[in-house]
Amino acid sequence: MSTYKAPLADMRFVLFDVLGAEAQFQRLGYTDATRDVLDAVLEEGARFNETVLAPLNAIGDQIGCSHDKATGAVTTPPGFKQAYTQFVEGGWSGLTAEIKFGGQGLPHAAGVPLKEMIDAANLAWGNFPLLSHGATEALLHHGEEWQQEVFLKPLVEGRWTGTMCLTEPHCGTDLGLLKTKAEPQADGSYSISGTKIFITAGEHDLTDNIIHLVLARLPDAPAGSKGISLFIVPKIKVARDGSIGEANAVRCGSLEHKMGIHGSATCVMNFDGAQGYLIGQPHKGLMAMFTMMNTARLAVGLQGLGLSDRALQNALRYSRDRLQMRALSGAKFPELPADPIIVHPDVRRMLLTCKALVEGGRVMGYDAALQVDIAHASGDEKERADADALIGFMTPIVKACLTEWGVECTYHALQCFGGHGYIAEHGMEQLARDARITTLYEGTTGIQALDLLGRKVMQLQGAGLRVMLEKIERFCADNEGNAAVAEFIGPLRAKAGEWQQLTMAVGKRAAANPDEVGAAAYDYLMYSGYVSLAYWWARSVAASEASSQSARFKTGKRETARFYFARLLPRSQAHAITIGASVETLTGLDAEAFDV
Amino acid sequence: MSTYKAPLADMRFVLFDVLGAEAQFQRLGYTDATRDVLDAVLEEGARFNETVLAPLNAIGDQIGCSHDKATGAVTTPPGFKQAYTQFVEGGWSGLTAEIKFGGQGLPHAAGVPLKEMIDAANLAWGNFPLLSHGATEALLHHGEEWQQEVFLKPLVEGRWTGTMCLTEPHCGTDLGLLKTKAEPQADGSYSISGTKIFITAGEHDLTDNIIHLVLARLPDAPAGSKGISLFIVPKIKVARDGSIGEANAVRCGSLEHKMGIHGSATCVMNFDGAQGYLIGQPHKGLMAMFTMMNTARLAVGLQGLGLSDRALQNALRYSRDRLQMRALSGAKFPELPADPIIVHPDVRRMLLTCKALVEGGRVMGYDAALQVDIAHASGDEKERADADALIGFMTPIVKACLTEWGVECTYHALQCFGGHGYIAEHGMEQLARDARITTLYEGTTGIQALDLLGRKVMQLQGAGLRVMLEKIERFCADNEGNAAVAEFIGPLRAKAGEWQQLTMAVGKRAAANPDEVGAAAYDYLMYSGYVSLAYWWARSVAASEASSQSARFKTGKRETARFYFARLLPRSQAHAITIGASVETLTGLDAEAFDV
C-alpha cells in the first residue's frame, strides 16, 4: 500500500519563503491569515489527511461506489461517509469561503495546501467536496440574493455538495450541441429534462442534499453555445424560503466503470421534469459556467501535483530500501548484499524528475492561487488587472502541465518499483490510474492548449504573458549580482526572450492561417510550462538561500534546480522546434488516408 | 469495446517492399517461405486473431485468471482454453521452429507479423504461448540430446508450454542474489527448492504439462551471478525416456493482482524439492538464460507495437465519428452539427504521433527479426557477424522504444476519446493498463539503456552501432539523386553524424567515470530510437515510392515521414542536450537529502 505524509516543510517554504504569503495576506486585508493560523491549518490539515483520508485510498479503489438500480441511490466506499462528517465538523469545507456564508474567510492561497493534501491522500474522496466550490463560485457571482441565501451556506458548510452538469452523451467540449431542455413554469421555476453524463458526485450518501448546476436550453434559445442557460436543480426540492420539499425528478441512472478514481461517483444523471431555478441571465449560462470552470481547472492541476508527490514519496522510500546491483562506480554499501537502487544514476533521474516537477509545480500552483487573492482583494487597480491577466494565462498551464506531469511522475515512480510497481498491493498502479483522469476532465490538455494560445495569447493579445515576462525580468534584474542564482539567470533570461519571440512568430502565422493555432498549441503550452518552471526554480533557489532553512534544505533546492535546468528544461528545445514546424505536417494528410 | 483488424497492407509493405523479405528468405535457404506461403500465413493469422483472440480481450480483462488455494490450480478466463486449442490445431505454435522438432520451418521474420497480431488482439492470452519460445531457445542451444528429444517437440507443437523462473522476492534485475537451491540426487537429477515470483504462465489450464526453466544454485556454487545454474523442472514429472510420471513438487502459491493483463497468470511458484534436470553447464545458467531473454526482449517490443496499433485503429475510428466543434479554419462539414474531431490539428498531432511510431516501429521490429534470420542462416561469415552485432545493439532499442512508445501511443489514443477514454466500455483504458507492463518486464527501460550503452556500446566497442551507421550511410549514398527522399537525406545524415559524435563523447567521459554510463544511458537509448526511426521512415518513403502501392498509400507514407521529421525527431535534440549534461546533476544530491 502506498503511504502519504504531507510535505509541510516544502509547503511552508513555498508559501512563506518563496511567495511571502504572510505579508501578502496581511497587505490584502486577510488579517486573520497570520503565520500562526496558517501553521495551525497546515498541521491540522496534515493530521486529518494522513490519518483519516490516506488510509481510505486503497479501499476506495478496491470497493468503489455502488449503485442501486431500483432506487438510484449511490453508496460510497466504507469509511468515506465518516471521513466526510469529520471533514465538515473540522470546518474544512468552508476554509476559504466568506464568513458571512459560514466560511472561515481565509484567502484562497491558504486553502491550496489543504487541497493538495486531499488530492494526495485520497483523490477519489476529494472529488465529493471539490465540486461544491464551483457551485459556490457560480452562486456568489451570478446567484440572486435569495439563491445565495438559501443555497450558499449549506454548500459552504459542507452540509450539501454541488455538481456541474455540463456533459451529455454527444457533447463534452462542444457544449453548443447540448440538448437538455428547460421549460418555464407558472411559479417562475423551470422544468428541466435531459440526460447528463460524467457527473462527478452526481449522487452519493454523504449529505442530505445535492445541488446540481445544470446547463440547459430555454424554449426560445438561439442555437449553439449562445443559447445555453444555467439552472440550479437540487436533488431534494428547496423552496425560495429555504424550506425543504420532496425529492426532485432527478435520478442517477448508472455509474461509469472507470480506469481509476473508483471511489469517486461518476454518474449518468437523468432529469425528468426536475424543478430548477435560473441562475444568472437567460442564454448566458456558458459564461457563468466558466466561473466554475476556471476554479475547477486550477483545482485539477493540484490533483496532478498531489498524486505526483505521493508517488514520489513512495518511490523514494522504495529506492532507499530495495537492494539491487552495485553502483557502476563501485559498491557504495559493501556491507549489504547489494546497494540500494537510489545509488543508480538512472533511478535518480526518475526520482529527480519527479522532485523537480513536484516542488517546482508546487510553487506554480500556489502562486496561481495567490494571484486569485490579489485579483480579488488588492487595492491597486493595475495590480488587480495584472493578476487577473496572469491567472487567465497561467490557468491552462497549471491545469495541463501539472496533470501531464502527474501522469509522468506516477509513471516514473511506478517504474522505480520495477515489476512490483505493476502489482496492486504496492499502490503505485492506483496512483497511475487515478492520475490518468486529470488530463481529461475539466478540459483535456488539448483544450487547455487552445485556451492558452487561441484565447489568452491571440484574442487577449498576450496580456498575461506580458505580466509573466515582466516578473521574470524583474527577478533577473533584482538578482543581477546574486551569486546564489548566477548560474540560472542567463539561461532563464534566454528562455524568456525565446518565449516572447516564439509567441510573436506563432501569432504572425496564426493571423494568416487559423489552423496554425491548433497546430502549435500543445507544444506552445508545454514550452510555456517548462519555461515557467525554470523561473520558479530560480526563484526557489534565491528564496532558499535567503531563508533560514537548513544547509541540507538549501542544497536540496540548488541541486534539484541544477538538475531541472540541465535535464528537463532541454525539453523546451524540442517543443520550440516543433512550434516552428509547418502546419502542413499536420494538415497534409486527408482524413481518409490515415489508414494503411 | 475496442476492435482490431490486422494491418495486413502495412505488414506486407514492411516485409516485402521495405525489407525485401521474400528475396532475403530465398537467399538464406528458407525455400518454403515464398510470397504465396507468407501471404497465406498473414491472411490466416489475421482471421484467427480478429475472430478468435480479439473478442476475448475484454472478457480476459474483466474476469481474469483465478486460483484455487486448495489445489494450486489456475483457471484461465472463459474462451482462453478453446482459443489455445485452435491455436495449436492451426499449427501456429511452431510456425518458425525447426521441422525436425515439429515446427513449420519458416524464418523468424515470417512469424513476427503473427506475433504482432496476437499482442494486439489479446496481449494477456499471448503470454501463454510466448514463454514457450524462450524455453525452446534454451533447449535448442544448451539442452542435451535427450532433453531436446523429450521436451522440444511438445513445446514446439504447443502441447506443453514453458516458463522462465528467474525472479525471487528480493531479486529481479540482480539475479546474483537469488537463493533457490538445487541439490544433486543419486539418479543424476536435482531437487529444486525455493520461491519464484512474477512467473508468467506459471500455472494454467491450457495444457497437460508446463516446463519450467528455473535458475537455482548448486551446493558448491560461487556467490553472485557466477554461481547460478539452469534447470528444467516439469509440472508433471517426465523421465529421460519421455515417460510421464506423477505431479512434481511445484505449485502455484498465488496469483498477483495487477494493473492490467488480467488474463495472463502471473504466479508465485513454490518449488519444494521438485525434480529438475541441469541444462547446460553448472554455474553457467545466467548465460543460458540470456539466450531466452534476448528473444523475449524482442518479443516484448512487439507487444508495445501491437498495443499501439490497436489503440491507434480505435482512436482513428472515434476521431472520424465523434462530432465536436468546428475546424478553426472554418467548418469542414457544414451539413453536420459539428465537424468530426479529426479535423482539429491537435487531434491529428496525437493520431499522427501514433501512426509515425507504429509504422516506423513496425519496420524497426521486423528488421530486427530479419537480422536474427541472417545471423542464423547467412552463408557469409561477415554478414552473420554484422547481423549478430546489429541484433545485440538493436535489441534494447527495440524492446525499450517500442514499449515506451506503446505507453505513449495508448496514452494519445485514449486522450483522443476525451473522458470516454477513461471509461472501461470503450476498451481504451485496458490498452493503456496492459501496455504499462511492457516497460517493466524482461528488463525495465533503465536496464535496456544500461545494456545498450554499457554493454553494446562500451564493452563491445559499438560494433552494432557501426553496422547501423554503415547501413544509414549506404542508404543515403544510394539515394543521392532520389527526389522522392531528397528532403530526408540531409537531416538523416546530420543525425547519423551526431549519433557517432555523441557516442564517442559519452564513451570518453565514461572511461573516466563509470557513473557517466548510468547518467547518459536513458537519453542515449531514446536518442538512438528516434534516429533509428528517422532512418526507417526515410527508407519507408523510398520503398513506397519505388513500389506498386497506390498513390494514396504513397502519400500516407510521405506525409507521415514529414510529420515524423518535423515533429517527433526534434525530441532527439532534447535527448542530445541531456546526454551532454554533467553527471553531477544526478549524483550531486545525497540520498538522504532527497526529501524536503
Contacts between the chains, C-beta under 8 A, distances in Angstrom:
chain1	res1	chain2	res2	distance
A	7	B	596	6.1
A	9	B	596	5.3
A	10	B	596	4.0
A	13	B	596	7.2
A	167	B	419	7.0
A	170	B	323	7.5
A	171	B	324	6.8
A	172	B	324	7.0
A	172	B	418	5.3
A	172	B	419	5.9
A	172	B	420	8.0
A	173	B	324	5.3
A	173	B	325	6.1
A	173	B	418	6.8
A	174	B	323	7.7
A	174	B	324	4.2
A	174	B	325	4.7
A	174	B	338	5.5
A	176	B	338	7.8
A	177	B	323	7.6
A	177	B	324	7.6
A	177	B	337	5.9
A	177	B	338	6.1
A	198	B	419	5.1
A	256	B	423	5.0
A	256	B	424	7.9
A	257	B	423	6.7
A	257	B	424	4.1
A	257	B	425	6.9
A	258	B	422	5.4
A	258	B	423	6.0
A	258	B	424	6.6
A	258	B	429	7.5
A	259	B	422	5.2
A	259	B	423	8.0
A	259	B	424	7.1
A	259	B	429	3.7
A	259	B	432	7.2
A	259	B	433	6.9
A	260	B	422	7.7
A	316	B	594	5.5
A	316	B	595	6.9
A	320	B	591	6.3
A	323	B	170	7.5
A	323	B	174	7.8
A	323	B	177	7.7
A	324	B	171	6.9
A	324	B	172	7.0
A	324	B	173	5.3
A	324	B	174	4.3
A	324	B	177	7.6
A	325	B	173	6.1
A	325	B	174	4.7
A	327	B	515	7.4
A	328	B	454	7.4
A	328	B	514	4.1
A	328	B	515	5.7
A	328	B	517	5.9
A	328	B	518	5.2
A	329	B	513	6.7
A	329	B	514	4.8
A	329	B	515	4.7
A	330	B	514	8.0
A	337	B	177	5.9
A	338	B	174	5.5
A	338	B	176	7.8
A	338	B	177	6.1
A	340	B	591	7.2
A	342	B	591	4.8
A	342	B	594	7.6
A	343	B	591	7.3
A	344	B	446	7.6
A	344	B	518	5.7
A	345	B	515	5.6
A	345	B	518	3.5
A	345	B	519	4.2
A	345	B	521	7.8
A	345	B	583	6.9
A	345	B	586	4.5
A	345	B	587	6.4
A	346	B	446	4.2
A	346	B	449	6.5
A	346	B	450	7.1
A	346	B	518	5.4
A	346	B	519	7.8
A	346	B	521	5.9
A	346	B	522	5.6
A	347	B	446	7.1
A	348	B	586	4.8
A	348	B	587	7.1
A	348	B	589	7.7
A	349	B	519	7.5
A	349	B	522	6.1
A	349	B	586	5.9
A	350	B	446	7.7
A	351	B	594	6.3
A	352	B	586	6.7
A	352	B	589	7.4
A	355	B	594	6.5
A	359	B	596	6.6
A	407	B	411	7.3
A	411	B	407	7.3
A	414	B	436	7.5
A	415	B	439	6.8
A	415	B	440	7.1
A	415	B	444	6.3
A	415	B	445	7.1
A	415	B	446	7.4
A	418	B	172	5.4
A	418	B	173	6.8
A	418	B	440	6.1
A	418	B	444	5.7
A	419	B	167	7.0
A	419	B	172	5.9
A	419	B	198	5.1
A	419	B	440	5.2
A	419	B	441	6.0
A	420	B	172	8.0
A	421	B	440	6.7
A	422	B	258	5.4
A	422	B	259	5.2
A	422	B	260	7.7
A	422	B	436	6.6
A	422	B	437	5.4
A	422	B	440	5.7
A	423	B	256	5.0
A	423	B	257	6.7
A	423	B	258	6.0
A	423	B	259	8.0
A	424	B	256	7.9
A	424	B	257	4.1
A	424	B	258	6.6
A	424	B	259	7.1
A	425	B	257	6.9
A	429	B	258	7.5
A	429	B	259	3.7
A	429	B	436	7.4
A	432	B	259	7.2
A	432	B	436	7.0
A	433	B	259	6.9
A	433	B	433	7.2
A	436	B	414	7.5
A	436	B	422	6.6
A	436	B	429	7.4
A	436	B	432	7.0
A	437	B	422	5.4
A	439	B	415	6.8
A	440	B	415	7.1
A	440	B	418	6.0
A	440	B	419	5.2
A	440	B	421	6.7
A	440	B	422	5.7
A	441	B	419	6.0
A	444	B	415	6.3
A	444	B	418	5.7
A	445	B	415	7.1
A	446	B	344	7.6
A	446	B	346	4.2
A	446	B	347	7.1
A	446	B	350	7.7
A	446	B	415	7.3
A	449	B	346	6.4
A	450	B	346	7.1
A	454	B	328	7.4
A	513	B	329	6.7
A	514	B	328	4.1
A	514	B	329	4.8
A	514	B	330	7.9
A	515	B	327	7.3
A	515	B	328	5.7
A	515	B	329	4.7
A	515	B	345	5.6
A	517	B	328	5.9
A	518	B	328	5.2
A	518	B	344	5.7
A	518	B	345	3.5
A	518	B	346	5.4
A	519	B	345	4.2
A	519	B	346	7.8
A	519	B	349	7.5
A	521	B	345	7.8
A	521	B	346	5.9
A	522	B	346	5.6
A	522	B	349	6.1
A	552	B	592	8.0
A	552	B	593	5.3
A	553	B	596	6.7
A	555	B	589	7.1
A	555	B	590	8.0
A	555	B	593	6.0
A	556	B	589	6.6
A	556	B	593	5.0
A	556	B	594	7.3
A	556	B	595	7.9
A	556	B	596	6.0
A	559	B	585	7.6
A	559	B	588	4.6
A	559	B	589	4.3
A	559	B	593	7.7
A	560	B	589	7.3
A	562	B	584	7.7
A	562	B	585	5.0
A	562	B	588	6.8
A	563	B	585	4.7
A	563	B	586	7.0
A	563	B	588	8.0
A	566	B	578	7.3
A	566	B	581	4.0
A	566	B	582	6.4
A	566	B	585	4.3
A	567	B	578	5.1
A	567	B	581	5.4
A	567	B	585	6.0
A	567	B	586	7.7
A	570	B	573	7.7
A	570	B	574	4.4
A	570	B	577	3.9
A	570	B	578	5.4
A	570	B	581	7.9
A	571	B	574	4.8
A	573	B	570	7.7
A	573	B	573	5.3
A	573	B	574	5.4
A	573	B	577	6.3
A	574	B	570	4.5
A	574	B	571	4.8
A	574	B	573	5.4
A	574	B	574	4.2
A	577	B	570	3.9
A	577	B	573	6.3
A	578	B	566	7.3
A	578	B	567	5.1
A	578	B	570	5.4
A	581	B	566	4.0
A	581	B	567	5.4
A	581	B	570	7.9
A	582	B	566	6.3
A	583	B	345	6.9
A	584	B	562	7.7
A	585	B	352	8.0
A	585	B	559	7.5
A	585	B	562	5.0
A	585	B	563	4.7
A	585	B	566	4.3
A	585	B	567	6.0
A	586	B	345	4.5
A	586	B	348	4.8
A	586	B	349	6.0
A	586	B	352	6.7
A	586	B	563	7.0
A	586	B	567	7.7
A	587	B	345	6.4
A	587	B	348	7.0
A	588	B	559	4.6
A	588	B	562	6.8
A	588	B	563	8.0
A	589	B	348	7.7
A	589	B	352	7.4
A	589	B	555	7.1
A	589	B	556	6.6
A	589	B	559	4.3
A	589	B	560	7.2
A	589	B	563	8.0
A	590	B	555	8.0
A	591	B	320	6.3
A	591	B	340	7.3
A	591	B	342	4.7
A	591	B	343	7.3
A	592	B	552	8.0
A	593	B	552	5.3
A	593	B	555	6.0
A	593	B	556	5.0
A	593	B	559	7.7
A	594	B	316	5.5
A	594	B	342	7.6
A	594	B	351	6.3
A	594	B	355	6.5
A	594	B	556	7.3
A	595	B	316	6.9
A	595	B	556	7.9
A	596	B	7	6.1
A	596	B	9	5.3
A	596	B	10	4.0
A	596	B	13	7.2
A	596	B	359	6.6
A	596	B	553	6.7
A	596	B	556	6.1
